[in-house]
């Protein structure tokens, strides 16, 4: 006698429950103390500009992050709304 296979296809209710189930929050990455309270700014730039900025930062013995931050601070001061 043939054995009948049990249906293992998920029912629509099970699928809906999975879709609407609350997702577990990802663990926040440990933040460096120097970055506490800071916001990230992500801007797409062309590769030649990226290379130029890296070279300029290296020439000034700065990290690219510090160099760009300084430039943005100077730009904000220059264009401050009065």
C-alpha positions, -999 to +999 in steps of 0.1 A: +000+000+000+013+035-009+019+059+019+002+093+014+025+122+018+014+148+043+009+183+028+037+206+040+027+236+020+023+266+043-013+279+046-021+314+037-027+323+073+008+312+082+023+332+054+004+363+064+014+359+101+051+357+090+047+389+069+031+409+096+051+396+125+072+422+142+108+421+131+136+419+156+156+451+157+191+448+146+217+453+173+230+489+171+266+490+162+289+502+190+296+538+183+329+555+189+327+581+216+339+607+191+309+600+170+282+601+197+254+623+187+267+628+152+248+622+120+262+605+089+261+623+056+263+601+025+269+618-008+277+602-041+307+618-058+326+611-089+358+589-085+382+617-097+368+641-070+371+613-044+407+607-054+415+645-053+400+648-018+419+618-005+452+632-019+445+667-004+437+651+030+469+630+029+490+661+019+476+679+050+481+648+072+443+645+079+418+617+075+394+621+046+366+623+072+383+652+091+392+670+059+357+669+045+342+678+079+364+709+081+355+719+045+318+715+053+321+735+085+339+763+066+313+763+039+285+765+065+302+795+082+308+812+049+272+808+038+255+814+072+221+828+070+220+862+088 
